């Protein structure tokens, strides 16, 4: 993910490389990272703008490393939540497939049994007619 790469650049203090990535990311997380970029650059006015776009309060202490840590934590939480949602969806889909497969199998068995019964009845009827 590009945001992870930008975060690694931010952690190293390389705001120029991070900037080239986050300027193309208009998500809340991308805007937050963009604000951090401008904090590192020293452009506080622009940093405030990007924090507002991200829906984040501008930090009073202007400590970029604390913001980077908070961004990493939030990204991990979102990733974990997305994974849990994906696993739940997969489990639901598996259950739905299993639920629909059982009636199909039962219907096929009933159909097979009915055909066998009809064949046996026809055979008995033919025998009696002789």
Order of alpha helices (4+ residues) and beta strands (2+ residues): alpha-alpha-alpha-alpha-alpha
